[in-house]
């Protein structure tokens, strides 16, 4: 219509420019919601989503066991590789049922549909991490905690509950490692100290 009224004005260039600007704005908004290292959604995106959550959901928090040990002994570049591998495993296991986030440091979470088969997803994650551990031997084990969110619940309290469940799993992992170390060093008096990856 503009072309008919003003024949000397070339609307195709205006349309292309407008589309380019809209595409740039869209990409900019998307990049601001992604974690640069892992490609998962970031903490800002998590906070935006949970502030407007209106339906029953499952929140799972993940934390890498002894990640500080990896950074201190193998360097931050290896630590970053571990974060990327864990993020890829979480994404493969849980993205089909909801959204996956890196919310800081070595802490990840997933916000899932209430009907998600948590056991099946956890098995996929365990299998993925075992496969990835073959090429990155120092890949830490991952502890997780689950809590259910209902409309009206305070998301911070739900996250605290999931965190507490995750710390309980972490405690159990440490006890298993200590038991294995005792069995391994039983009868030896060489002063070696066993440290879990």
C-alpha positions in Angstrom: 0.0 0.0 0.0 2.8 2.3 0.8 4.4 1.4 -2.5 1.2 2.5 -4.3 0.9 5.8 -2.5 4.7 6.6 -2.6 6.1 4.8 -5.6 9.5 6.2 -5.2 9.8 4.6 -1.7 11.1 1.0 -1.7 9.2 -0.9 1.0 11.1 -4.1 0.4 14.3 -2.5 1.9 12.2 -1.1 4.8 10.7 -4.5 5.5 14.1 -6.1 5.4 15.5 -3.5 7.8 12.5 -3.9 10.1 12.9 -7.7 10.1 16.6 -7.5 10.8 16.0 -5.2 13.8 13.3 -7.4 15.2 15.5 -10.5 14.7 18.4 -8.7 16.5 16.1 -7.8 19.4 14.8 -11.4 19.6 18.3 -12.9 19.6 19.4 -10.4 22.2 16.5 -11.3 24.5 17.3 -15.0 24.0 21.0 -14.6 24.7 20.3 -12.8 27.9 18.4 -15.8 29.2 21.1 -18.4 28.4 24.1 -19.4 30.5 27.2 -18.7 28.3 29.2 -21.7 29.4 26.6 -24.5 29.4 23.9 -23.3 27.0 21.2 -24.0 29.6 18.8 -21.3 30.8 20.4 -19.0 33.4 19.4 -17.8 36.9 17.6 -14.7 35.5 15.4 -16.9 33.4 14.8 -19.2 36.4 13.7 -16.3 38.6 11.4 -15.0 35.9 9.8 -18.4 35.4 9.3 -19.2 39.0 7.9 -15.7 39.9 5.0 -16.4 37.6 4.5 -20.2 38.1 0.8 -21.0 38.2 0.7 -24.8 37.9 1.9 -27.8 39.8 5.5 -28.6 39.0 8.5 -30.6 40.2 11.7 -28.8 41.1 14.9 -30.8 41.0 18.2 -29.3 42.1 21.5 -30.8 41.2 25.0 -30.1 42.7 28.4 -31.6 41.8 30.0 -33.5 44.6 33.5 -32.2 45.5 33.6 -29.9 42.5 36.1 -27.7 44.4 38.5 -30.6 44.4 38.4 -30.7 40.6 39.0 -27.0 40.3 41.8 -27.0 42.9 43.6 -30.1 41.5 42.9 -30.0 37.8 42.3 -26.3 37.1 39.3 -24.2 36.1 39.4 -25.2 32.5 38.8 -28.8 33.4 36.2 -27.6 35.9 34.4 -25.8 33.1 34.5 -29.0 31.0 32.9 -30.9 33.9 30.1 -28.2 34.1 29.5 -28.5 30.3 29.3 -32.3 30.5 27.0 -32.4 33.4 24.8 -29.7 31.8 24.6 -31.8 28.6 23.6 -34.8 30.7 20.9 -32.9 32.5 19.6 -31.5 29.3 19.4 -34.9 27.6 17.7 -36.4 30.6 15.2 -33.7 31.6 14.6 -31.2 28.8 11.9 -33.3 27.2 9.8 -32.9 30.4 10.5 -29.2 31.3 13.2 -26.5 31.5 16.8 -26.9 32.6 18.8 -24.2 34.3 22.3 -23.4 35.6 21.5 -21.2 38.5 25.1 -20.6 39.7 28.5 -22.1 40.1 28.0 -25.9 40.0 24.3 -25.7 40.9 21.7 -26.7 38.3 18.0 -27.2 38.4 15.1 -28.5 36.3 11.5 -27.3 36.5 9.4 -30.2 35.3 5.9 -31.2 34.4 4.2 -32.9 37.4 3.6 -36.1 35.4 7.4 -36.6 34.7 8.7 -40.1 35.3 11.5 -39.0 37.6 13.0 -42.5 37.9 13.4 -42.9 34.1 14.9 -39.4 33.8 17.4 -40.1 36.6 18.5 -43.4 34.9 19.1 -41.4 31.7 21.2 -38.9 33.6 23.2 -41.6 35.4 23.9 -43.4 32.1 24.9 -40.2 30.4 27.3 -39.2 33.1 28.9 -42.7 33.2 29.4 -42.5 29.4 30.9 -39.0 29.7 33.1 -40.1 32.6 34.9 -42.5 30.2 36.4 -39.6 28.3 36.6 -37.2 31.3 37.6 -39.3 34.3 37.5 -36.5 36.8 33.8 -35.8 36.1 32.3 -35.5 39.6 29.2 -37.4 40.7 26.0 -35.4 41.0 23.7 -35.2 43.9 20.0 -34.2 43.4 17.0 -33.2 45.5 13.4 -33.1 44.5 10.4 -31.1 45.8 6.9 -30.5 44.5 5.6 -27.0 43.8 1.9 -26.3 44.1 0.2 -23.0 43.1 0.4 -20.7 46.1 3.6 -22.3 47.5 6.6 -20.0 48.1 9.1 -21.1 45.5 12.0 -20.2 47.8 10.7 -22.6 50.5 10.2 -25.3 47.8 13.8 -24.8 46.7 15.0 -25.0 50.3 13.2 -28.3 50.6 14.8 -29.6 47.4 18.2 -28.4 48.6 17.8 -30.2 51.9 16.9 -33.4 50.0 20.0 -32.9 47.8 22.3 -32.4 50.8 20.9 -35.6 52.3 21.8 -37.4 49.1 25.3 -35.8 49.2 25.7 -37.0 52.8 24.8 -40.6 51.8 27.4 -40.4 48.9 30.1 -39.3 51.3 29.3 -42.2 53.7 29.5 -44.7 50.8 32.8 -43.3 49.7 34.2 -43.4 53.3 33.0 -47.1 53.6 34.7 -48.0 50.3 37.9 -46.2 51.5 37.8 -48.2 54.7 37.4 -51.5 52.8 40.1 -50.5 50.4 42.6 -49.6 53.1 41.7 -52.3 55.6 44.9 -53.9 56.8 47.1 -51.4 55.1 49.2 -49.0 57.1 50.6 -46.9 54.3 48.9 -43.6 55.3 47.1 -43.1 52.0 44.0 -41.0 52.1 41.2 -41.8 49.6 39.4 -38.9 48.2 36.3 -39.2 46.0 36.4 -37.3 42.7 
